[in-house]
Amino acid sequence: MLFTPKKWKFRKLQKGKKLNTINKLNTLNTLLFGKLGLKAIQCGRLTSKQLSAMRQTINKIIKKKGKLKINIFPHLQVTKKPLEVRMGKGKGNVDRWIFKVRTGTLLCEIETPNTLIGLQALKLAQYKLPFLTKITNKI
């Protein structure tokens, strides 16, 4: 199951600004739901395929012993022209959906009775992401 929005206001968007600013929103920086969380150290783009792969690896380990809450959703579309098409003739079709991750953004949170299982799940989820992350916990 890929994360794609049901409706969107504009069919195609422009690229936008750089991502390398620190996220200052408190809602995406602090743990609200669980004991453990995965926080981004670098900025980058997270596609819906990478997000679903992260979700599957975490759910495979925690199973029904814990709960997972994903704080982000890919709502920006990236367009791409088909191969061997000449220049011009407008913008390409929507290829994939992404989320622009800033440094300091909490990607997901886990609530488990056993913290060792949660740490193991988040460590495996780090390998699925294209940028550096760190595991944070609520003290």
GUSE-929327 format. One line per field, with one value per residue: residue number from 0; x, y negated, z of N, C-alpha, C in turn; residue in three letters. Coordinates in pm, whole numbers. Each point is the difference from the previous one (the first is absolute). Layout:
<recs>
fidren = (NUM/...)
n_c1 = (X/...)
n_c2 = (Y/...)
n_c3 = (Z/...)
ca_c1 = (X/...)
ca_c2 = (Y/...)
ca_c3 = (Z/...)
c_c1 = (X/...)
c_c2 = (Y/...)
c_c3 = (Z/...)
marro = (ALA/...)
</recs>
This chain:
<recs>
fidren = (0/1/2/3/4/5/6/7/8/9/10/11/12/13/14/15/16/17/18/19/20/21/22/23/24/25/26/27/28/29/30/31/32/33/34/35/36/37/38/39/40/41/42/43/44/45/46/47/48/49/50/51/52/53/54/55/56/57/58/59/60/61/62/63/64/65/66/67/68/69/70/71/72/73/74/75/76/77/78/79/80/81/82/83/84/85/86/87/88/89/90/91/92/93/94/95/96/97/98/99/100/101/102/103/104/105/106/107/108/109/110/111/112/113/114/115/116/117/118/119/120/121/122/123/124/125/126/127/128/129/130/131/132/133/134/135/136/137/138)
n_c1 = (84/-8/71/-123/-5/-120/10/23/43/132/-12/73/107/51/132/7/10/120/48/120/-120/21/-69/-74/-80/-59/-101/97/32/-110/33/-109/24/126/70/1/94/-25/114/-29/122/-18/5/-116/-16/-120/16/-115/84/87/-105/-54/124/12/-122/28/121/-57/-104/98/66/-71/-48/-67/130/8/2/-25/56/-40/92/49/-28/27/-1/130/-44/71/24/-22/83/-69/58/107/-34/-27/85/-58/-108/37/-61/81/-31/-92/123/18/-29/34/82/7/104/-24/113/-6/-48/-102/55/33/-102/59/-109/99/-46/58/89/48/-125/-38/108/-25/-128/31/87/-89/-86/108/15/-129/55/-16/-30/88/-22/-66/20/-118/13/-113/56)
n_c2 = (118/-78/-95/-22/-130/-10/-121/-80/-117/16/19/-107/23/-116/-3/-130/-38/-38/118/-55/-44/-38/110/-110/82/-32/-4/-33/-64/0/94/31/99/28/109/62/-70/-25/-68/-88/38/60/-88/16/85/23/104/21/46/-97/-80/64/-4/-124/-26/68/-55/-114/11/40/-95/-112/42/76/4/-75/-132/-27/-120/-18/-93/61/-73/79/-131/4/-36/99/-84/79/-38/62/118/-53/-101/-72/-101/-66/-46/-96/-2/87/130/16/3/-81/41/-120/6/-133/72/-75/-57/101/47/24/109/78/51/66/67/50/113/63/-79/120/42/-110/15/130/-30/-98/86/96/-86/-25/131/-14/-91/-98/-35/-69/94/-41/90/-54/-26/31/-96)
n_c3 = (0/-105/54/-42/-22/56/52/-102/44/-16/-132/-25/77/44/-23/11/128/48/37/-16/27/125/27/8/-67/113/-86/-85/111/71/88/-66/-84/-35/37/-119/-61/-128/25/-97/-36/-117/-99/-59/-101/48/-81/-63/-93/25/4/-104/-54/47/-39/-112/-3/36/-81/-80/65/5/-116/87/30/-107/6/-127/11/-126/24/-107/-108/-104/-3/-33/-120/-56/-100/-105/-97/-95/-9/-58/79/-107/4/98/-55/86/117/59/0/96/52/103/125/49/104/7/37/106/37/84/-115/83/-50/103/70/99/32/76/57/-103/59/34/-3/65/78/5/16/83/54/-19/55/73/-26/19/80/-90/123/72/91/109/96/25/130/61/69)
ca_c1 = (-84/78/-61/-32/-119/-121/-28/99/-51/62/43/145/59/138/91/0/126/92/-50/100/-27/-41/-144/-24/-134/6/-84/76/131/-5/-77/-132/-79/67/122/113/-28/106/16/89/117/23/-119/-8/-132/-45/-106/-103/50/91/-80/-71/100/32/-116/-6/107/-31/-114/43/69/-80/-121/-115/45/12/-70/84/-65/83/-34/14/-75/50/-106/53/23/117/-33/112/-34/37/129/12/-95/73/-20/-120/-131/-61/52/-28/-105/37/77/-1/-40/109/-10/127/38/98/73/-72/-137/-28/-66/-98/8/-39/-40/10/35/141/74/100/-64/-15/132/38/-84/42/133/-19/-69/97/65/-92/-14/112/75/37/-100/41/-111/-21/-92/-59/62)
ca_c2 = (-118/-122/-120/-101/-75/27/-120/-106/-123/-24/123/5/-105/-35/66/-65/-49/99/67/11/-79/83/-5/-66/30/88/119/103/17/67/124/-22/122/119/-11/-6/-66/-7/-141/-23/-85/-69/-31/77/36/134/41/83/137/9/-11/126/101/-25/45/146/58/-23/85/140/31/-26/79/-55/-38/-145/-81/-87/-120/-71/-142/-71/55/-57/-74/-74/89/-24/39/51/25/136/15/-26/-103/-123/-113/-79/66/-8/71/143/53/23/124/51/-93/-16/-90/-69/15/-95/54/-11/47/134/74/93/26/136/24/143/28/39/-99/66/32/-127/-43/87/-35/-129/15/58/-98/-101/44/-20/-143/-51/-102/40/-19/47/50/-81/61/-90/27)
ca_c3 = (0/-9/54/-100/40/-78/-79/10/-56/-131/-62/-4/81/-25/93/129/56/56/119/105/120/112/26/128/50/116/-18/-70/62/130/10/57/3/51/78/-91/-127/-101/-33/-113/25/-127/-76/-124/-49/38/-91/61/5/114/121/21/36/140/79/-2/83/142/37/-1/126/120/-17/74/134/9/-99/-81/-51/-97/12/-127/-111/-126/-65/-115/-113/-83/-137/-78/-140/-42/-66/-144/-42/-29/91/-27/7/132/116/-1/86/139/9/136/105/94/114/20/140/52/114/126/-12/50/-107/56/144/37/138/31/139/2/-78/-83/-129/-70/-47/-111/-116/-54/-58/-133/-84/-42/-124/-113/-29/-78/73/134/105/131/82/120/96/98/131)
c_c1 = (89/-79/-20/-124/-118/-32/116/-49/54/55/152/57/141/88/1/139/86/-54/90/-18/-52/-149/-25/-140/10/-81/74/136/-4/-85/-132/-74/70/123/122/-40/122/6/102/113/31/-134/0/-145/-30/-116/-99/43/93/-76/-75/96/40/-113/-7/108/-26/-114/37/63/-91/-131/-116/37/7/-80/98/-83/97/-47/-2/-83/51/-113/47/28/123/-34/125/-50/40/137/-12/-108/79/-37/-125/-126/-54/65/-42/-112/52/66/-7/-41/111/-42/137/32/105/74/-79/-143/-12/-81/-108/26/-51/-35/2/28/147/79/107/-56/-17/131/45/-79/44/139/-8/-70/95/68/-86/-8/124/84/25/-112/60/-124/-7/-97/-50/55/-99)
c_c2 = (-124/-117/-100/-76/30/-117/-96/-121/-27/131/17/-120/-33/58/-64/-37/114/54/-15/-95/93/-20/-57/25/99/126/112/27/84/126/-29/131/114/-30/-21/-67/-1/-144/-16/-93/-83/-34/83/23/144/37/89/146/20/-7/129/113/-15/51/152/63/-20/91/148/38/-22/79/-62/-40/-150/-70/-93/-119/-71/-144/-74/70/-62/-68/-82/96/-42/52/48/24/143/2/-27/-93/-128/-111/-78/81/11/86/146/40/21/137/61/-112/-5/-86/-63/0/-104/64/-24/48/141/75/93/18/139/3/151/18/38/-96/63/37/-126/-53/82/-35/-132/6/60/-97/-108/37/-26/-146/-55/-107/49/-32/46/40/-86/72/-104/38/-32)
c_c3 = (0/57/-113/45/-91/-92/13/-78/-139/-53/3/74/-46/112/138/47/51/132/121/118/109/25/139/54/115/-18/-70/64/128/-6/70/25/73/83/-88/-129/-90/-50/-111/41/-124/-64/-128/-40/39/-90/72/7/118/132/30/34/146/90/8/87/149/44/4/133/121/1/76/142/18/-109/-68/-46/-91/-4/-132/-107/-130/-77/-119/-114/-79/-139/-72/-142/-35/-69/-150/-53/-19/98/-41/22/143/107/-6/94/141/12/140/96/105/119/19/149/35/116/128/-6/55/-105/54/148/28/148/22/148/15/-89/-89/-137/-82/-56/-120/-126/-62/-63/-140/-95/-49/-131/-123/-45/-71/70/142/101/134/78/126/92/98/138/109)
marro = (MET/LEU/PHE/THR/PRO/LYS/LYS/TRP/LYS/PHE/ARG/LYS/LEU/GLN/LYS/GLY/LYS/LYS/LEU/ASN/THR/ILE/ASN/LYS/LEU/ASN/THR/LEU/ASN/THR/LEU/LEU/PHE/GLY/LYS/LEU/GLY/LEU/LYS/ALA/ILE/GLN/CYS/GLY/ARG/LEU/THR/SER/LYS/GLN/LEU/SER/ALA/MET/ARG/GLN/THR/ILE/ASN/LYS/ILE/ILE/LYS/LYS/LYS/GLY/LYS/LEU/LYS/ILE/ASN/ILE/PHE/PRO/HIS/LEU/GLN/VAL/THR/LYS/LYS/PRO/LEU/GLU/VAL/ARG/MET/GLY/LYS/GLY/LYS/GLY/ASN/VAL/ASP/ARG/TRP/ILE/PHE/LYS/VAL/ARG/THR/GLY/THR/LEU/LEU/CYS/GLU/ILE/GLU/THR/PRO/ASN/THR/LEU/ILE/GLY/LEU/GLN/ALA/LEU/LYS/LEU/ALA/GLN/TYR/LYS/LEU/PRO/PHE/LEU/THR/LYS/ILE/THR/ASN/LYS/ILE)
</recs>
